[in-house]
Amino acid sequence: MNSQFAPFSPGTLTERHYEMLVQAVVDYAIFMLDPAGVVVSWNAGAARIKGYDANEAIGQHLSLFYTDEDRQAGKPDYLLELARCEGRAQDEGWRVRKDGTRFWALVVIDAIRNELGEVIGLAKITRNITDRREAEGRYEALRAQLFQAQKLEALGQLSGGMAHDFNNLLTIILSAAKLASRTDDPERLASLLDSIQTAGQRGAQMTRNLLTFARCEPKATRQVDLDELLDAAATFIDQALPRTMTLRMQVDEGLHPVQLDPSELEMALLNLVLNARDAMGVVGEVQVQACNRQLAGEAGGLHGEFVEIIVADQGCGIDPSIRSRLFEPFFTTKDVGKGTGLGLSQVYGFARQAKGGVQIDSAAGWGTLIRLYLPAIVGGLADEPL
């Protein structure tokens, strides 16, 4: 059979063919630098992305494409030195086009060595990922809006329980104050004043918890002591349950610390408790358990050291036909006006953001058990999930 093209073999890829291949790439800036960082070649993608023709770019130092801030901070020289010493340097950041506009770039610089191992040049690849960065920004903004919407719903549901508790505290304070005004017994007076002080302190703590929970902006992630957080959260979360329900906490001692935003974990726990409450009606027990777990793929493919937090109820269970939709935003089985459908989606989003996972075990008539897995910090470092 005759063919107008010769069969491909490694030997047919000449230097000229390689140059033609590089020049054909227009979505990536691909160019060579000498060991000092001066441009010695320039492809069509570099001209398209950076705005400089080859005759304008060749002979210029790499720093030409960096912002004034990065040049003053020595970033170009740092990346060049890193590539020369380590063989490769990677970076993301703003770069500047010929017309002065900026774009967000993903950059890789690889060292090229001769037979003696000496660096004879550097290969640089730049990709414009501005669109991806903007999309991630829009996603984070939407996620923040959903988080705040769910928080407002949760605050509304908390208000009933907190109003009841505040009313009890005010009753104690007013009654004790009235009795104190009528007694001449020093011991009786001291006891009444102590009751007033204790009730006032409890009310102040409830207010602080509410203000902390209601703040508009999530905090940056930090290392969190779960023993301390869960102990403090127990009193706060209990406010969401009617007096006919109980909250039972079973927290193992010595839980590993985790790296996360504590307000988002509090929110996730509250959402799970609210779902458990709604599943049981007016009577029942919500169980919250926490322990250290080592996973080997049995939970969502996660591997490594984790902290497992379980929220279990004795409710009606979940219909298998809707199991796959439970984490969808705005999906709810509750009556109109009784839920936005953002609770479990917030829990799922939080777990994924924390590089963990969430699983649901349920059977109709047997209740529901939700497992939240959070990567543990062991030996001062977060255990990176595989």
PyMOL commands that set and color helices and strands:
alter all, ss='L'
color gray80, all
select helices_A, chain A and resi 10-12+15-24+44-50+54-57+62-65+68-72+75-86+130-180+186-214+226-238+262-280+320-325+343-353
alter helices_A, ss='H'
color red, helices_A
select strands_A, chain A and resi 28-33+88-96+102-113+119-128+222-224+245-251+258-260+284-296+303-312+357-362+368-375+377-378+381-382
alter strands_A, ss='S'
color yellow, strands_A
deselect
rebuild
show_as cartoon
